[in-house]
Amino acid sequence: MQLIGKGRTAEILTYSDEKVIKLFYDNVPISDVQLEFHNNKVISEKLNIIPNVYGISEYNGRNGIIFDIVYGNSLLNYFINDISETENHMNNFCNVHYNILSTQVEDIRDYRNDLDFKIRNVSDKYLNSELKGYILNIVSDLPEANNLCHGDFHADNVLINNGCFKVIDWCS
């Protein structure tokens, strides 16, 4: 296995010629790994812009999720290295995001609950109680709907190969 990338919660390693494993760090509970696997499975049935997901596996005592390899570069690299195409790339980025937000899903937990929990648990050092209350009111006023929300949609989580877009890191 060869290291391909590192993130805040996991490393990505080659698993075979056609697959990678997202190998989570020891501090990530199995419940989070199972949730991410579940989310990817449900979303892959609705959208063809995510890598196929195959299962949960253990390697060297760490839990991981097996995905198809996605070749290509992140959209962020295109923004940085191909400035002449920035407008085109931005339009594609917005279209992908619109497609995600327009997708209805039934079997994924309500993201508003996650937002509420995360906001309540931000240290007062970073977010005072008045601002927390203000933000929590906005979250509680969000409409009840089954629209998909990525939760961490940015240009480094969008990979492009031959004009095909794949969105990765569906942890939320």
C-alpha positions as CSV (number, residue, x, y, z in Angstrom):
1,M,0.0,0.0,0.0
2,Q,1.2,3.4,-0.9
3,L,0.2,6.7,0.7
4,I,-1.7,8.9,-1.7
5,G,-3.0,11.6,0.7
6,K,-3.5,12.7,4.3
7,G,-6.4,14.5,5.9
8,R,-7.6,15.5,9.4
9,T,-9.2,12.1,10.1
10,A,-7.6,9.6,7.7
11,E,-5.0,8.7,5.2
12,I,-5.7,7.5,1.7
13,L,-3.6,4.5,0.5
14,T,-3.7,2.4,-2.6
15,Y,-5.5,-0.9,-1.9
16,S,-5.3,-2.5,-5.3
17,D,-4.8,-1.4,-8.9
18,E,-8.4,0.0,-9.0
19,K,-9.2,0.8,-5.3
20,V,-8.0,2.9,-2.4
21,I,-8.6,2.6,1.3
22,K,-9.5,5.6,3.4
23,L,-7.7,4.5,6.6
24,F,-8.9,6.4,9.6
25,Y,-6.7,7.4,12.5
26,D,-7.0,5.5,15.8
27,N,-8.9,8.3,17.4
28,V,-11.8,8.0,15.0
29,P,-14.5,5.7,16.4
30,I,-15.9,2.9,14.3
31,S,-19.3,4.5,14.5
32,D,-18.0,7.4,12.5
33,V,-16.4,5.1,9.9
34,Q,-19.7,3.2,9.7
35,L,-21.7,6.4,9.3
36,E,-19.4,7.6,6.5
37,F,-19.7,4.2,4.7
38,H,-23.5,4.4,5.0
39,N,-23.6,7.9,3.7
40,N,-21.4,7.0,0.7
41,K,-23.5,4.0,-0.1
42,V,-26.8,5.9,0.1
43,I,-25.5,8.8,-1.9
44,S,-23.9,6.6,-4.6
45,E,-27.4,5.3,-5.3
46,K,-28.6,8.8,-6.1
47,L,-25.6,10.5,-7.7
48,N,-22.9,9.3,-10.1
49,I,-20.5,12.0,-9.0
50,I,-19.0,10.0,-6.1
51,P,-16.5,7.1,-6.1
52,N,-18.0,3.6,-5.8
53,V,-17.8,2.4,-2.2
54,Y,-17.3,-1.3,-1.4
55,G,-17.0,-1.9,2.3
56,I,-15.3,-1.4,5.6
57,S,-12.0,-3.2,6.2
58,E,-9.3,-3.2,8.9
59,Y,-5.6,-2.8,8.3
60,N,-2.9,-2.7,10.9
61,G,-5.6,-2.3,13.6
62,R,-7.1,0.7,11.9
63,N,-10.6,0.9,10.3
64,G,-11.0,1.9,6.7
65,I,-13.4,2.3,3.8
66,I,-12.6,0.9,0.4
67,F,-13.4,3.1,-2.7
68,D,-12.7,3.1,-6.4
69,I,-9.6,5.1,-7.2
70,V,-10.3,8.5,-8.7
71,Y,-7.6,9.7,-11.0
72,G,-7.2,13.4,-11.7
73,N,-6.6,16.6,-9.9
74,S,-8.6,18.5,-7.4
75,L,-10.6,21.5,-8.6
76,L,-8.4,23.6,-6.3
77,N,-5.4,22.7,-8.4
78,Y,-7.2,23.8,-11.5
79,F,-8.1,27.1,-9.9
80,I,-4.4,27.6,-9.0
81,N,-2.7,26.3,-12.1
82,D,-5.2,27.2,-14.9
83,I,-6.3,30.7,-14.2
84,S,-7.5,31.2,-17.8
85,E,-10.3,28.6,-17.1
86,T,-11.3,29.9,-13.7
87,E,-14.8,31.1,-14.8
88,N,-15.5,27.8,-16.5
89,H,-14.3,25.8,-13.5
90,M,-16.4,27.9,-11.2
91,N,-19.5,27.4,-13.2
92,N,-18.9,23.6,-13.1
93,F,-18.2,23.8,-9.4
94,C,-21.5,25.6,-8.8
95,N,-23.4,23.2,-11.1
96,V,-22.1,20.2,-9.1
97,H,-23.1,21.9,-5.9
98,Y,-26.5,22.7,-7.2
99,N,-27.0,19.0,-8.2
100,I,-26.0,17.9,-4.7
101,L,-28.3,20.3,-3.0
102,S,-31.2,19.4,-5.4
103,T,-30.9,15.7,-4.5
104,Q,-33.4,14.2,-2.2
105,V,-32.3,11.4,0.2
106,E,-34.2,9.5,2.8
107,D,-31.8,7.4,4.7
108,I,-29.2,10.0,6.0
109,R,-29.5,11.6,9.4
110,D,-30.6,15.2,9.7
111,Y,-27.6,17.5,9.2
112,R,-29.2,20.2,11.4
113,N,-28.7,18.0,14.4
114,D,-25.0,17.7,13.6
115,L,-24.7,21.5,13.2
116,D,-26.5,22.1,16.5
117,F,-24.2,19.7,18.3
118,K,-21.0,21.2,16.7
119,I,-22.0,24.8,17.4
120,R,-22.9,24.1,21.0
121,N,-19.5,22.4,21.5
122,V,-17.4,25.2,20.1
123,S,-15.2,26.7,22.9
124,D,-16.4,30.1,24.2
125,K,-12.8,31.2,23.3
126,Y,-13.8,31.0,19.6
127,L,-17.6,31.7,19.7
128,N,-19.3,33.5,22.6
129,S,-22.6,32.4,23.9
130,E,-24.5,35.3,22.2
131,L,-23.2,34.4,18.8
132,K,-23.8,30.7,19.5
133,G,-27.4,31.5,20.3
134,Y,-27.8,33.6,17.2
135,I,-26.4,30.8,14.9
136,L,-28.4,28.1,16.7
137,N,-31.6,30.1,16.0
138,I,-30.7,30.2,12.3
139,V,-30.1,26.4,12.3
140,S,-33.4,25.7,14.1
141,D,-35.2,27.8,11.5
142,L,-33.8,25.8,8.6
143,P,-36.7,24.1,6.8
144,E,-37.3,20.4,7.2
145,A,-36.3,18.7,4.0
146,N,-34.5,15.7,2.7
147,N,-32.1,17.6,0.5
148,L,-28.6,16.4,0.4
149,C,-25.9,18.5,2.1
150,H,-22.2,17.6,1.7
151,G,-21.1,19.4,4.8
152,D,-17.6,20.1,3.6
153,F,-18.0,21.1,0.0
154,H,-14.9,22.9,-1.3
155,A,-12.6,22.8,-4.4
156,D,-10.2,20.3,-2.8
157,N,-13.0,17.8,-2.4
158,V,-13.9,17.9,-6.1
159,L,-11.7,15.8,-8.3
160,I,-11.6,16.1,-12.1
161,N,-10.5,13.6,-14.7
162,N,-11.2,14.1,-18.4
163,G,-14.0,16.5,-17.6
164,C,-15.7,14.1,-15.1
165,F,-16.3,15.3,-11.6
166,K,-16.1,13.2,-8.5
167,V,-16.9,14.6,-5.1
168,I,-15.1,13.0,-2.1
169,D,-15.1,13.1,1.7
170,W,-18.8,12.6,2.4
171,C,-18.3,12.3,6.2
172,S,-21.3,14.4,7.1
